[in-house]
Amino acid sequence: MMKSIHTKPITGTWFEFRHHNTKEGKYWNDTLQGFTEEQWREKLREMKEAGIDELAMLATALKEKAYFKTDIFSEKWQLAVDDPIGIVLDEADKLGQKVYMSTGFYGNWRDPQLNMTHPEVLKRMLRAMNELAELYGHHKSFYGWYYPDETWINGHFDETFMNYVNNSSAEVHRLGGDFKTLIGPYGTKDIQADDRYVRDLEGLDIDFIAYQDEVGVEKSTPDQTAAYYEALKKAHDKAGRARLWADVELFRFEGQVYQSALLPASFDRIQKQLEAVSPYVEKIFCYQYPALMSKPGSTAPLGHPDAEKLYTDYMNYLTEKQQGERR
């Protein structure tokens, strides 16, 4: 019990209107598509109750269909609600939550290199950013932007990714306001947190980096990740910019990694993940609360049945943790 007293809780999550990988989203894609306005609002209230105050929207478009009114694509996603982004932002306004608006996917989500370099894709992305800012910029919950096209950090950030991030941030600055920016890269176990990496961080125009812990995709274990984040903290401290966050993966695979449905992991494993990264990061995001955690009795049930158990186990843990801290 004493070990968990200083463990940071999950206070941010990614969310989506439809999971991009159909096999992975087996247990929630159809349900999400049918969510009513009240169910979306209930899901945000549920997340707020669990202590989540920041949300990163995974996509504002997917498979050449948008989630908002635009003619960038000829089709719009046919959901049970006409303006899911507006509903989420309106409820987040009421709850005091912060939302990062996605800048993707305006090309094939499976090909991030193309999305980061192809002139037509980038043109669509920049146009979407301007339209989204115009449509939703009045919401106080519209806090920042999330850049979803990620590539493997093979030791260091590659030039293509750095250009993509910096050019996206240049557009954010041009749009005005005080928008913050977020990325969630992978390859955490492969990072060489040396002087070159420090220089990469110094040259990257981004506010927050939530590195994937990669436990769910079976590239790391909770016993290994503490060392990765400890090294990253030293590099971020030297660079003096880009605050260090973690993206803790709440899932396991039903079968083959990347080729089967995502299921909620056991809380025993997740607690170890939280304990490993907590000493080094400022904030813990997760992938993802919706569908992998679900409050029993909610009017917006979502995901595999084990999502209710994970919710219950996590909330019981938070209660015990708070009681321990008061002693």
N, C-alpha and C positions, 0 to 999 in steps of 0.2 A: 504493500500500500504506500509506503513512504516514497518509493521510487516514482510513483505516478503523480505525486503532489506538484512537482514542477513541470509536468508534461503539459504542453499547450493543447488546447482544444481545437477542433476544426471550426474555423470561422469564415471559410469561403468555399465555394463549390463551382464547378462547371455545371451548365445545364443546356438543354437542347430541346428543339421542337420535334426533332426526329433524329435518331442515331444514324450516322452516315454509313456504318457498316451493318448491313441487314442481318447477317448472321449473329453479330454481337448483340444487336438490339431485339433479339427474338422475343423477349419477355415484356417489352414495353412500347415498341414502335406503334403498333396498332392502337394501343390505349392512349398514347400521347396524341395521336392524330385526332382522337375523338374527345379530348379534354374540352369541357365547357369553360366559359369565362370564370364561373365560380370555382371550378376545380383548379384552374391555374392560380387564382387568388388564394385558395386554400393551401395549395402546395407551397406558395411563398410564405404564408403564415406559419405553416408547419416547419419550414426551414428556419425561420426567425426564432421560433420557439426552441429549436435545437441549437441556437447560438450562432447561426450563419448570418453574417451581416454584409457579405460581398458575394456577388454572382458574376460569373464570366460566361457570356453567351457564346456557345461553340460556333454557331453559324448563323448568318442572316440570309444565306442562300445555300442551296444544295442541289446538285444534279440539274443545274440550269433551271431552277425554279426558286423564286424569292419568297421570303416570309413577310414582305411588306409591299405596299403599293408602288410599283415601278414598271418601267418598260425596258429595263436592262435585259430581261429575259421575256420571252413571249408567254410564259406560263408562270402562275403563282401556285404555291402549295395549297391544296384544298384541305384545310383543317376545319374542325367544327367551329372555330372562331375566325373572324375575318382579319383581325389585327392582333396577333399574339404578342408582338413586341410591345405594342402600346399598352396592352393589359398588364404585362409583366412590369413595365416601368411605372404604370399608375399605382399598382399595388405596392411596389418597392418604395415609391414616394411616401405612401402612408406608413410604411413600416420602418422607414429610415435606413433602408438597405441601399448599397451602392452596386451599380451594374456596369460592367465593361461590355461595350458593344463590339461584336465580332466584325472583322473586315473580310470575312470569307464566307463561303467558298465560291469564287467567281470564275474558277476553272475546275478541273478534275481534282477532287480532294485527295485522290490517290497519287497525284503527281505534284508535290509541293515545289520541286525545282522549276517546273514549267510555270506554276502559278506565280513564282517569285521573279520570273524573268520575261515571260511572254508579254509583249506590248499590249495585246488586246485584252488579256486577262487583267493586267495592271490598270489599264484604262477603265475597265468595268469596276474594279475594286475602288479606284479613286472616285469614280462617279457615285458609287453606292455610298461611300463615306459622306460625301456632300449631301446626298439625298436623305440619308439617315439623320445627319445633323440637323437638316432643315425640318424633317418630320418630328423628331423626338428631342431636339436640343433643349426644349423648354422644361423637360422633366428634371427635377433636382436629383433624382436617382441616377441619371445618366452621368456617371462619374468618369468614365474613361473608355479606352479602346483595347481590345484583345486581338493580337495578330495570330491567327490559327495555323498558318502554314509553317510547320516546323520541320527541321532537318536534324539529322544525327550530329551531335557535337563529337566529332572524331578527334579528340584531344583538345581542339580549339574550335572557335566559331569559324566557319568558312566565309569567304568574301561575299558570296551570293546572299547568304542569310543576313550578314551585316548590312549589305546594301538595301535589302528588302525592309529590314527593320528601320533603318535610318530614313529611307525614303517615305515609309509609312508615317513615321513620326514627324517628318517635315510637313506632311499634309495635315496631321493633327494640329501642329502649331499654326499652320496657315488658316485652319478653321476657326481659330481663336478660342477663347474660354480657357479654363484651367484643367483640361482633360488629362488624366493620368494614362499611362500605357503599361501593358502587361504582355509577357510571353511565358510559355510553359514548355521549354525545350526538353528533349530526351537525349540519351547518351550520357547520363550522369555518371555512371560507373567508368566511362572512358575519358572523362575530362582530365587533362593535365593542368592542374591549378598552379601553374608556374608564372614567371614574369611575363611571358607572352600572353597568357590568359588574362593577366591583370591589364595589359595594354588593350586586349580585345574589349574588356569591360569598360575601360576608359573611353573607347571609341564607339561604344554602342549607346545610342540615344533611346534609352528605355528606363522606365521608373521602377518596375518590379519584374523579377525573374523567379517564377515558381518552377523549380526543377522537378521533373518527374522522378519519383523514387524507384519506379520500375520494378516494384515487388509483384504487382499484379500480373505483369507480362513475363514474370519469371526470369528476369535478367539480373536481379539482385535479391538479397534476403535482408530482413531487418537487422541481422547481425553484421552486415557489411555497410549499410548505408550511413551509419554515424560517421565513419571515417571520410566518406565522400563529402558530406555536408560540413564537416569540420574543416576540410581543405578549402572548400568553396567559401566558407566564412572568412578565412584568412585572405583569400584573393579579393573578395568583395570589400573587406575592410581596407586593404591596400589601395584599391581602385577609388574608393570614396564615392561611388555612384552605383545605381542599380541595386535596390534593396533585395536582400536574399529571402525568398519564400520557399516553401516546399509544396509539391503536388503529391499527396499521398493517395495511392491507388487502393480503392475499397473493394476491388473485384478479384475474382478468380475466374477461370474459364471452365465451362461445362465439359469441354473436351480439349481439342487441340488449340494451342495458343494462336490467337488471331483468326482462327477458323471455326469458332464455336461461340455460343452465347456467353455473355458476361453474367456471372452470378455474384451475390454478396459474399465476401470473404467472412471468415469467423472473426469476431471481435478480439479474440485472443491474439490473432496475428496482427490486426490493425493496431491494437494497443502497443505492441512492440514497435510497429512502424512509427507511431507518434512519439514514443519515448526516444527512439533513435535520432530523430531530426530536431526535436524540441530545443536542445541546448544551443543550436546554431542558427535557427531561422527566426525571423520576426513574426511570420504568420504562416498558418497551415491551411492551404486549400486542399480539396479532395476531388478526385474523379471517381464517381460523382454522387452527390446526395440523391437526386431524383432517380428512381428506379432501383437503386441499390440500398436505400434506406426509405422506409415508409411507415408512417405512424399508424399503429393498429386502430381501427375504427374510423380512419380518415374518410372524408367524402371524396377524396382524390387518391384512391389506392393505385399504386403503380409498381410494376416490376414483379420479380419472382417472389413467391411466398416467404422465402428467407429474408427478404428486405424488412419485414416487420420484426423479425428476431434481431437483426442487426440494429435497427432503430432502438428497440427495447434495451438491448445490451449496452449500447452507447449511452443512452440517456441514464440508465442506472449507474454507469461508470461516472458520468458527469456529476450526478447527485452525490455519490460516495466521495468523489474528489473534492467537491465543494464543502462537504461536511468535514473531511479531513483537514482542509485548509483553515477551517474556523476553530479547530481544536487548539 
